[in-house]
Amino acid sequence: MRSRTLWALGGAAVLAAAGVLAGTVASSAWAAGTFNVTTFGAKGNGTAIDSPAINKAIAAASTAGGGTVVFPSGTYLSRSIHLASGVNLQLNSGATIKAASSGMDAAEPNAFSKWQDFGHSHFHNALMWGDGVHDITISGSGTIDGAGLVTSNNVPAGVGDKALSLKLCSNIHVNGVTFRRGGHFAVLFNGCHDMAFDHVTILTAADRDGINVVNSWNVDIGNSHVESVDDAVVLKSDFALGRTFPSHDIHVHDTTILSTQNNALQFGSETCGNFSAVTFDRITITGAGKAGIGIVSQDGSVIDGVSYNTITMSRTAIPIYLKIGSRLSCPGNPTIGHIRNVSISNVTGTHAVSPVSGAPEFSPTIAGASPGSPVENVTLTNVNLTVAGGHPASDANIVPPEVNNQHAPKIYGTRPAYGWWLRHVKGITFTGCTVRFDRNDGRPAFLTMDGSGVHIDGSTLQRGSGSPYDIGFQGSSGTSVTNTHTTTGAAPRIRMF
């Protein structure tokens, strides 16, 4: 099992550690023997139900002390497959495990289901599931196809809604495989640790979520490609397990991500437990119906210590969105949470557009819940955004509503700044940042409402014709603008009010 020390060494060390562990598990499994699913009666013809044979092969490998269950080329129509500790699955080239549309395991009872939706509350109604298992590798160039899965929260008996579901698991490694048609979740895991996903492809852009990382720690997702309708790669903390775990040491890197109708990289909205030591590096976002980078704390979560570095994004409804709310949908009467100590560096965002959110675009936003609950200590360095623009100068007078029981970017409507709109913030620093628009916009580039310690240094902004000012501070203190100019080299017009 990987130690916290290994994770502190950085992404390269993490992947190396994951590779060593995966190799160790695989080596011991191969030493224990291989178990071909066809030997146990699997037909692989796409019509026979092969899950009884697959589960027999897994049980035989488990009884033997571990092993590798091999899927030769073929299509294995399956009901629920039960993962077992020390048993690896190898999907050879041309092998597809395909979800049946009936006969899946029942959703297990959950006394805590009122705190999150049906999909998050149950784990056994899945094509492949593990509950408390460990030391498993799912590898190869084959496909896991959730053809028979459903996406709604009203799941009929015998029907599944997840392709891979893991609860309280550890040392799980998924390498090389492709997920298609993931149902509600292509991958959902809760209360798990020491997880590695490497060179994984998820193609569920006609279904719902890509990867949900819930209440988990020591997680590495890298060198992958994720396409979804709903949240693509999302970190959450719900109460499905009757408790929360601190989520920490999570690394997402070298991955291409698309969410057609929701968020590409997202925290929440389920945010009962706390998050720390989360990093995103070298990510390409090719679209997001909501946020490219999104962090929301709605249920009392403290999100403290998050970094984004080298992110390229296009076609996002809102490039960056940080928001604290007060839905507080968790037991124990939680208080409003925190978002603090966030670093966003070397980000390029272009072609901002919203195909689904009900408006052309939303301005980059950092918003606390109230003057007493600000977003704190956010540093933005070399963040270069080009937004859609096209708003009149009169929109600079808009005062967005205070909406704390909801979290979607559209709740604020049109912002009074085209570039950055900040409200209820403390300690926000822009260094070497640029903001431009595709169409002339009469709103200011920056507007802070109820902020303290907001500093803009070495930055560049585009001035729209008819705009009343370039940078505004309303009801704010301890602010500064230095070494900053317009795209034509003019000094910015600053308004204090």
ZADREN-839860 format. One line per 4 residues: their letters; for each residue x, y, z of C-alpha. Coordinates in pm, 1 decimal, padded with zeros to 6 digits, always signed. Layout:
residues N
A	X:Y:Z | ...
This chain:
residues 497
MRSR	+00000.0:+00000.0:+00000.0 | +00136.8:+00340.8:-00088.8 | +00240.0:+00568.2:+00192.8 | +00169.8:+00937.0:+00237.9
TLWA	+00544.0:+00988.6:+00187.4 | +00531.0:+00857.5:-00168.9 | +00245.4:+01088.9:-00251.2 | +00437.2:+01386.2:-00117.3
LGGA	+00707.2:+01323.8:-00378.0 | +00484.6:+01441.2:-00664.1 | +00306.8:+01302.0:-00966.8 | +00603.2:+01114.3:-01116.0
AVLA	+00671.0:+00933.7:-00791.8 | +00304.0:+00855.5:-00751.1 | +00280.7:+00698.8:-01094.5 | +00601.7:+00508.9:-01034.6
AAGV	+00466.3:+00382.1:-00705.9 | +00137.2:+00289.1:-00869.0 | +00322.2:+00105.1:-01143.6 | +00534.5:-00087.4:-00894.1
LAGT	+00230.3:-00182.5:-00690.4 | +00030.2:-00278.1:-00996.6 | +00323.7:-00479.9:-01120.6 | +00360.0:-00652.6:-00783.7
VASS	-00007.3:-00742.3:-00774.2 | -00004.3:-00857.2:-01135.5 | +00311.1:-01063.5:-01088.4 | +00173.5:-01246.4:-00786.5
AWAA	-00153.7:-01302.5:-00969.8 | +00020.8:-01446.4:-01275.1 | +00227.9:-01666.1:-01046.2 | -00092.5:-01795.7:-00892.4
GTFN	-00231.3:-01876.7:-01235.3 | -00465.3:-01753.7:-01505.7 | -00831.4:-01831.9:-01541.3 | -00982.8:-01801.0:-01887.5
VTTF	-01351.3:-01715.1:-01868.6 | -01426.3:-01941.1:-02164.7 | -01297.1:-02238.7:-01964.0 | -01574.7:-02168.6:-01716.0
GAKG	-01841.6:-02158.4:-01983.5 | -01841.9:-01799.3:-02113.4 | -01948.9:-01783.4:-02477.3 | -01840.8:-01431.1:-02570.9
NGTA	-02098.1:-01421.4:-02849.9 | -02286.0:-01110.2:-02733.1 | -02614.0:-01295.8:-02674.7 | -02551.9:-01554.0:-02403.8
IDSP	-02541.5:-01420.4:-02046.5 | -02181.0:-01478.9:-01944.7 | -02174.1:-01333.1:-01593.5 | -02228.3:-01672.7:-01419.3
AINK	-01917.0:-01806.8:-01592.0 | -01722.1:-01486.8:-01522.6 | -01811.2:-01495.7:-01153.8 | -01711.6:-01865.1:-01137.8
AIAA	-01372.0:-01774.3:-01283.7 | -01328.5:-01493.3:-01030.4 | -01431.2:-01725.0:-00744.0 | -01185.6:-01991.7:-00862.1
ASTA	-00902.0:-01737.9:-00877.0 | -00992.1:-01612.1:-00530.2 | -01001.7:-01964.7:-00389.7 | -00658.7:-02027.3:-00541.0
GGGT	-00520.0:-01732.3:-00347.1 | -00534.5:-01485.3:-00635.8 | -00494.6:-01487.2:-01008.7 | -00577.2:-01322.8:-01338.2
VVFP	-00912.8:-01375.1:-01504.9 | -00859.8:-01344.4:-01880.5 | -01118.9:-01231.0:-02135.0 | -01021.2:-01335.0:-02489.2
SGTY	-01159.8:-01142.7:-02784.7 | -01540.3:-01152.9:-02783.2 | -01846.4:-00976.1:-02643.2 | -01946.0:-01094.6:-02295.8
LSRS	-02304.5:-00995.7:-02218.4 | -02313.0:-00971.6:-01841.7 | -02515.9:-00904.0:-01536.9 | -02337.4:-00795.0:-01219.1
IHLA	-01975.4:-00907.6:-01191.9 | -01841.5:-00946.3:-00837.5 | -01482.9:-00830.7:-00793.1 | -01267.2:-01017.9:-00540.1
SGVN	-00948.2:-00925.8:-00357.3 | -00627.9:-01031.4:-00529.0 | -00807.5:-01118.3:-00852.3 | -00719.4:-00919.2:-01163.7
LQLN	-00923.1:-00886.4:-01480.7 | -00743.3:-00875.2:-01814.5 | -00942.9:-00765.6:-02118.3 | -00755.0:-00869.8:-02427.8
SGAT	-00776.5:-00683.1:-02756.2 | -01126.2:-00720.1:-02897.0 | -01278.1:-00819.6:-02561.9 | -01590.2:-00632.9:-02450.3
IKAA	-01784.0:-00679.2:-02128.0 | -02133.5:-00555.4:-02211.6 | -02399.0:-00470.8:-01953.8 | -02727.9:-00657.6:-01979.9
SSGM	-03049.7:-00459.3:-01946.6 | -03197.7:-00685.6:-01677.6 | -03097.0:-00923.4:-01400.3 | -02845.0:-00692.5:-01229.9
DAAE	-02790.1:-00721.1:-00855.8 | -03034.7:-00530.6:-00639.1 | -02937.7:-00195.1:-00492.8 | -02839.2:-00271.0:-00134.0
PNAF	-03031.7:-00099.0:+00148.7 | -02887.0:+00229.3:+00271.8 | -03014.6:+00398.3:+00588.6 | -02846.8:+00722.3:+00478.2
SKWQ	-02998.1:+00750.4:+00131.3 | -03187.0:+01071.2:+00208.8 | -02862.7:+01268.3:+00202.3 | -02777.1:+01206.3:-00163.7
DFGH	-02947.1:+01085.0:-00479.6 | -03020.7:+00721.0:-00559.9 | -02716.1:+00672.0:-00778.5 | -02472.4:+00785.1:-00510.8
SHFH	-02649.0:+00588.7:-00236.2 | -02609.4:+00237.4:-00380.9 | -02318.3:+00038.6:-00520.6 | -02425.6:-00318.2:-00600.2
NALM	-02661.2:-00235.4:-00888.8 | -02368.7:-00213.5:-01129.3 | -02207.8:-00403.2:-01414.0 | -01893.1:-00450.5:-01202.6
WGDG	-01876.8:-00387.6:-00830.0 | -01647.4:-00434.9:-00534.9 | -01734.3:-00385.3:-00167.7 | -01438.4:-00382.5:+00071.4
VHDI	-01208.5:-00552.2:-00178.3 | -00842.1:-00475.4:-00237.5 | -00543.5:-00544.6:-00463.2 | -00717.3:-00561.2:-00798.2
TISG	-00603.1:-00458.1:-01144.7 | -00840.1:-00416.7:-01438.7 | -00621.3:-00390.9:-01745.8 | -00584.0:-00450.8:-02116.0
SGTI	-00702.3:-00290.5:-02436.6 | -01059.9:-00416.7:-02415.2 | -01385.6:-00233.4:-02345.5 | -01636.1:-00212.6:-02061.3
DGAG	-01966.3:-00123.9:-02228.5 | -02262.3:-00017.8:-02015.8 | -02511.4:-00068.2:-02297.7 | -02792.0:-00188.8:-02068.5
LVTS	-02738.4:+00067.9:-01791.7 | -02972.4:+00359.8:-01721.2 | -02895.6:+00719.6:-01633.9 | -03192.2:+00831.2:-01423.4
NNVP	-03242.2:+00828.9:-01046.3 | -03548.0:+00607.1:-01091.7 | -03379.1:+00273.7:-01150.3 | -03607.7:-00027.9:-01199.3
AGVG	-03535.8:-00348.9:-01008.6 | -03282.4:-00563.0:-01188.4 | -03137.4:-00272.0:-01383.6 | -02793.5:-00120.3:-01327.3
DKAL	-02680.5:+00241.1:-01339.1 | -02301.2:+00214.2:-01298.9 | -02027.8:+00050.0:-01504.4 | -01767.0:+00022.5:-01225.2
SLKL	-01871.5:+00076.7:-00864.0 | -01631.3:+00053.4:-00568.9 | -01708.0:+00097.2:-00198.9 | -01445.2:+00096.2:+00078.5
CSNI	-01181.5:-00052.5:-00151.8 | -00804.6:-00011.7:-00170.5 | -00514.6:-00075.9:-00407.1 | -00726.9:-00070.4:-00720.2
HVNG	-00554.0:-00008.4:-01053.5 | -00734.2:+00042.5:-01383.2 | -00504.8:+00053.7:-01685.3 | -00563.2:+00082.1:-02058.1
VTFR	-00930.3:-00012.2:-02078.3 | -01211.1:+00186.8:-02240.7 | -01547.6:+00259.0:-02079.2 | -01845.1:+00327.3:-02307.4
RGGH	-02202.8:+00414.9:-02217.5 | -02141.6:+00441.0:-01844.9 | -02499.6:+00488.6:-01726.4 | -02527.3:+00731.3:-01435.6
FAVL	-02157.6:+00674.8:-01357.9 | -01888.1:+00518.4:-01569.8 | -01677.1:+00499.3:-01252.7 | -01799.4:+00566.9:-00897.6
FNGC	-01593.3:+00500.8:-00588.2 | -01656.7:+00603.5:-00228.4 | -01442.8:+00560.3:+00081.4 | -01153.4:+00417.5:-00121.0
HDMA	-00779.5:+00475.9:-00111.0 | -00468.9:+00398.4:-00312.1 | -00637.9:+00411.7:-00649.3 | -00469.2:+00455.9:-00986.3
FDHV	-00629.9:+00512.1:-01327.2 | -00377.3:+00524.1:-01609.4 | -00436.5:+00546.0:-01985.3 | -00809.0:+00498.1:-01932.6
TILT	-01064.1:+00616.7:-02189.4 | -01418.2:+00705.7:-02082.4 | -01668.2:+00779.3:-02358.5 | -02004.0:+00849.8:-02196.9
AADR	-02100.9:+01176.2:-02367.1 | -02455.1:+01048.3:-02426.3 | -02502.7:+00929.5:-02066.7 | -02396.5:+01105.6:-01743.0
DGIN	-02087.3:+01120.3:-01519.3 | -01733.9:+01015.2:-01602.9 | -01535.5:+00956.7:-01279.3 | -01676.0:+01036.5:-00932.9
VVNS	-01406.2:+01043.3:-00661.4 | -01603.7:+01043.4:-00335.4 | -01460.6:+01048.0:+00019.4 | -01135.5:+00901.6:-00112.4
WNVD	-00762.5:+00957.3:-00080.9 | -00432.8:+00867.9:-00246.1 | -00586.0:+00876.8:-00591.8 | -00401.6:+00921.7:-00921.7
IGNS	-00580.8:+00976.4:-01254.0 | -00345.5:+01031.4:-01545.5 | -00278.0:+00998.4:-01916.7 | -00648.2:+00948.6:-01979.7
HVES	-00937.0:+01076.9:-02191.1 | -01278.6:+01148.0:-02035.5 | -01595.1:+01256.1:-02218.2 | -01928.0:+01291.5:-02039.1
VDDA	-02259.4:+01474.5:-02045.3 | -02258.4:+01544.3:-01672.8 | -01953.5:+01607.3:-01452.0 | -01644.3:+01458.1:-01614.2
VVLK	-01390.4:+01432.3:-01330.4 | -01554.4:+01531.3:-01004.5 | -01453.2:+01518.2:-00638.2 | -01735.3:+01483.2:-00386.8
SDFA	-01801.9:+01399.9:-00024.5 | -02149.2:+01268.5:+00049.7 | -02300.3:+01069.9:+00338.8 | -02373.6:+00746.8:+00153.4
LGRT	-02142.5:+00550.2:+00388.3 | -02295.5:+00690.3:+00705.4 | -01983.8:+00897.6:+00759.0 | -01731.1:+01099.8:+00562.2
FPSH	-01360.1:+01052.7:+00508.9 | -01114.4:+01339.1:+00450.6 | -01036.9:+01351.8:+00078.6 | -00668.5:+01422.1:+00021.0
DIHV	-00363.4:+01351.7:-00193.5 | -00554.1:+01340.5:-00519.9 | -00371.8:+01406.3:-00846.8 | -00531.5:+01446.2:-01190.9
HDTT	-00285.1:+01506.0:-01472.1 | -00200.5:+01470.3:-01840.9 | -00562.4:+01413.2:-01934.0 | -00812.8:+01545.3:-02189.2
ILST	-01160.9:+01620.6:-02055.0 | -01500.3:+01712.9:-02203.6 | -01834.5:+01769.2:-02030.8 | -02100.6:+01866.8:-02280.1
QNNA	-02356.8:+01990.1:-02025.2 | -02182.3:+02023.6:-01691.3 | -01839.0:+02070.5:-01533.1 | -01505.2:+01941.9:-01658.2
LQFG	-01303.4:+01956.9:-01333.0 | -01531.2:+01995.8:-01033.7 | -01559.8:+01986.5:-00655.7 | -01916.8:+01914.6:-00540.7
SETC	-02193.4:+01978.8:-00524.5 | -02204.0:+01704.4:-00255.7 | -01955.2:+01846.1:-00005.3 | -02005.6:+01708.0:+00346.9
GNFS	-01641.7:+01619.7:+00423.3 | -01318.7:+01811.1:+00374.9 | -01066.1:+01821.3:+00090.5 | -00693.6:+01899.2:+00091.1
AVTF	-00377.4:+01839.0:-00112.9 | -00549.1:+01813.4:-00450.4 | -00357.4:+01893.8:-00769.3 | -00451.7:+01919.9:-01136.5
DRIT	-00166.0:+01940.8:-01387.9 | -00139.1:+01946.9:-01765.8 | -00508.1:+01916.4:-01844.1 | -00676.8:+01992.5:-02176.0
ITGA	-01046.5:+02079.5:-02145.9 | -01224.0:+02070.3:-02480.3 | -01562.9:+02187.7:-02354.4 | -01786.5:+02233.0:-02051.5
GKAG	-02154.4:+02321.9:-02041.2 | -02080.5:+02484.1:-01704.9 | -01734.1:+02533.9:-01553.3 | -01397.5:+02434.9:-01688.2
IGIV	-01255.5:+02465.7:-01335.9 | -01526.3:+02453.4:-01070.0 | -01509.0:+02450.3:-00690.1 | -01824.9:+02470.0:-00481.3
SQDG	-01865.1:+02412.1:-00109.0 | -02238.0:+02377.4:-00049.7 | -02270.0:+02147.4:+00251.8 | -02008.2:+02266.5:+00501.8
SVID	-01694.4:+02129.2:+00340.2 | -01356.2:+02293.1:+00396.9 | -01173.0:+02285.1:+00064.1 | -00819.2:+02390.4:+00154.7
GVSY	-00508.5:+02346.3:-00058.2 | -00592.1:+02297.2:-00424.9 | -00365.1:+02373.1:-00719.4 | -00419.8:+02390.9:-01094.5
NTIT	-00123.7:+02425.4:-01327.2 | -00093.6:+02419.7:-01705.9 | -00459.0:+02397.8:-01802.7 | -00583.1:+02468.3:-02155.1
MSRT	-00956.0:+02508.1:-02203.5 | -01198.6:+02604.0:-02477.6 | -01576.8:+02617.1:-02520.6 | -01657.5:+02647.2:-02150.2
AIPI	-01968.2:+02831.5:-02036.8 | -01764.1:+02974.4:-01750.6 | -01389.3:+02916.8:-01742.6 | -01338.3:+02937.5:-01364.1
YLKI	-01604.1:+02929.7:-01091.5 | -01544.8:+02927.4:-00713.2 | -01851.9:+02948.3:-00491.9 | -01943.0:+02895.3:-00125.5
GSRL	-02308.0:+02820.6:-00048.0 | -02529.0:+02719.0:+00240.5 | -02740.4:+02426.2:+00122.7 | -02593.9:+02222.5:+00414.5
SCPG	-02749.8:+01894.0:+00306.3 | -02561.4:+01675.5:+00552.8 | -02643.7:+01544.1:+00902.2 | -02514.4:+01707.1:+01217.6
NPTI	-02619.4:+02066.7:+01148.3 | -02306.0:+02166.7:+00956.4 | -02195.7:+02527.7:+00933.7 | -02104.5:+02709.2:+00613.1
GHIR	-01780.5:+02575.9:+00470.7 | -01465.0:+02734.9:+00331.4 | -01273.1:+02756.8:+00007.1 | -00919.5:+02875.5:+00069.3
NVSI	-00557.2:+02843.9:-00037.8 | -00621.2:+02780.0:-00405.0 | -00349.2:+02828.5:-00669.3 | -00440.4:+02859.8:-01037.9
SNVT	-00142.7:+02900.9:-01271.1 | -00065.4:+02890.1:-01642.0 | -00420.3:+02864.8:-01768.2 | -00538.5:+02955.4:-02116.3
GTHA	-00909.7:+02975.6:-02191.1 | -01061.9:+03065.2:-02528.7 | -01389.9:+03042.9:-02725.2 | -01607.4:+03072.8:-02414.5
VSPV	-01955.8:+02959.0:-02510.2 | -02251.1:+02794.7:-02338.4 | -02456.2:+02556.0:-02550.2 | -02682.9:+02449.5:-02262.6
SGAP	-02678.9:+02693.0:-01971.5 | -02946.8:+02932.3:-02096.8 | -02715.6:+03227.9:-02163.0 | -02429.6:+03298.8:-02405.7
EFSP	-02167.9:+03283.6:-02128.9 | -02094.8:+03363.3:-01766.0 | -01801.0:+03569.2:-01645.7 | -01528.4:+03405.6:-01437.0
TIAG	-01652.1:+03421.7:-01078.7 | -01522.9:+03395.7:-00723.0 | -01805.1:+03432.6:-00470.5 | -01828.6:+03369.0:-00099.4
ASPG	-02153.5:+03309.6:+00084.8 | -02159.7:+03638.0:+00275.2 | -01926.1:+03903.5:+00417.0 | -01849.7:+03662.1:+00700.6
SPVE	-01789.9:+03363.3:+00473.2 | -01549.7:+03476.0:+00199.3 | -01345.3:+03274.6:-00046.4 | -00991.8:+03323.1:+00087.5
NVTL	-00635.6:+03323.6:-00039.1 | -00663.1:+03251.3:-00408.9 | -00361.2:+03320.6:-00628.5 | -00401.3:+03343.2:-01004.4
TNVN	-00078.0:+03355.1:-01203.0 | -00051.6:+03372.8:-01580.8 | -00421.7:+03304.0:-01624.3 | -00514.7:+03423.8:-01972.4
LTVA	-00882.8:+03418.1:-02063.1 | -01076.7:+03528.6:-02367.7 | -01448.3:+03547.9:-02296.1 | -01742.3:+03587.3:-02533.8
GGHP	-01829.8:+03946.4:-02442.8 | -02099.7:+04131.7:-02629.9 | -02274.2:+04301.4:-02335.5 | -02369.9:+04669.4:-02316.4
ASDA	-02224.4:+04915.5:-02068.4 | -02558.1:+04923.0:-01884.1 | -02491.6:+04568.5:-01762.0 | -02214.8:+04709.6:-01542.8
NIVP	-02492.9:+04824.4:-01308.5 | -02631.0:+04476.0:-01248.1 | -02622.5:+04348.9:-00888.9 | -02637.0:+03967.5:-00897.9
PEVN	-02869.0:+03808.9:-00640.7 | -02741.3:+03644.0:-00324.8 | -02826.9:+03277.4:-00387.1 | -02668.9:+03038.7:-00139.6
NQHA	-02891.0:+02731.5:-00149.9 | -02802.5:+02662.5:-00513.8 | -02468.4:+02620.8:-00682.6 | -02487.2:+02629.8:-01064.0
PKIY	-02308.3:+02922.2:-01235.0 | -02635.0:+03047.3:-01386.4 | -02777.1:+03143.8:-01042.8 | -02604.8:+03484.3:-01061.9
GTRP	-02716.3:+03560.6:-01414.9 | -02523.0:+03821.9:-01611.7 | -02232.4:+03953.7:-01406.9 | -02147.8:+04326.2:-01396.3
AYGW	-01792.6:+04256.5:-01521.7 | -01693.9:+04075.3:-01839.3 | -01364.7:+03943.9:-01703.3 | -01358.5:+03873.5:-01331.7
WLRH	-01651.2:+03924.3:-01094.0 | -01563.4:+03883.5:-00725.3 | -01792.8:+03912.7:-00423.1 | -01730.6:+03827.7:-00057.2
VKGI	-01361.2:+03752.9:-00102.1 | -01041.6:+03796.8:+00095.6 | -00682.9:+03776.7:-00024.9 | -00719.9:+03735.2:-00400.5
TFTG	-00409.0:+03803.3:-00611.8 | -00385.4:+03827.9:-00990.9 | -00029.3:+03823.6:-01125.7 | +00053.9:+03839.5:-01495.4
CTVR	-00303.6:+03764.3:-01597.9 | -00485.4:+03870.0:-01914.8 | -00853.4:+03908.5:-01991.3 | -00999.9:+03982.6:-02336.1
FDRN	-01330.1:+03944.9:-02518.8 | -01432.9:+03814.8:-02861.8 | -01699.5:+04086.1:-02905.4 | -01693.3:+04438.2:-02770.3
DGRP	-01814.2:+04452.4:-02411.3 | -01907.5:+04765.9:-02218.4 | -01862.2:+04616.1:-01872.3 | -01538.5:+04654.7:-01671.6
AFLT	-01272.6:+04386.8:-01686.0 | -01256.7:+04341.2:-01306.3 | -01516.5:+04418.7:-01040.5 | -01485.2:+04332.4:-00672.7
MDGS	-01786.9:+04373.5:-00444.5 | -01717.5:+04333.1:-00071.6 | -01355.9:+04227.6:-00091.3 | -01040.2:+04279.8:+00105.6
GVHI	-00682.5:+04229.0:+00000.7 | -00752.0:+04204.9:-00372.4 | -00435.9:+04279.3:-00570.6 | -00389.8:+04299.5:-00947.2
DGST	-00029.3:+04312.9:-01065.0 | +00140.3:+04292.5:-01402.4 | -00184.3:+04215.7:-01578.6 | -00342.7:+04313.2:-01910.0
LQRG	-00705.5:+04387.2:-01988.1 | -00903.9:+04476.2:-02296.1 | -01110.5:+04795.0:-02275.8 | -01451.4:+04791.3:-02436.9
SGSP	-01584.1:+05100.2:-02609.4 | -01839.2:+05268.7:-02387.4 | -01720.7:+05100.3:-02069.3 | -01745.0:+05332.3:-01764.9
YDIG	-01422.0:+05204.5:-01604.7 | -01178.2:+04912.5:-01630.0 | -01134.4:+04795.8:-01271.2 | -01385.2:+04853.4:-00993.1
FQGS	-01374.9:+04805.4:-00615.8 | -01710.4:+04841.0:-00443.6 | -01722.4:+04828.7:-00065.1 | -01369.8:+04689.1:-00061.7
SGTS	-01051.0:+04760.6:+00130.0 | -00679.2:+04688.7:+00114.1 | -00678.4:+04668.4:-00264.7 | -00412.6:+04758.4:-00519.3
VTNT	-00349.9:+04772.6:-00893.6 | +00013.6:+04781.8:-01007.8 | +00200.2:+04742.9:-01338.3 | -00126.9:+04682.7:-01517.0
HTTT	-00241.3:+04822.6:-01851.1 | -00486.3:+04778.8:-02133.7 | -00410.4:+04587.1:-02451.6 | -00324.7:+04922.6:-02612.2
GAAP	-00084.5:+05015.0:-02333.9 | -00311.4:+05265.6:-02154.6 | -00329.7:+05289.3:-01778.7 | -00644.7:+05128.5:-01637.8
RIRM	-00931.1:+05346.3:-01519.5 | -01001.4:+05248.4:-01160.5 | -01325.0:+05320.6:-00976.2 | -01359.2:+05302.7:-00596.1
F	-01718.9:+05319.0:-00472.7
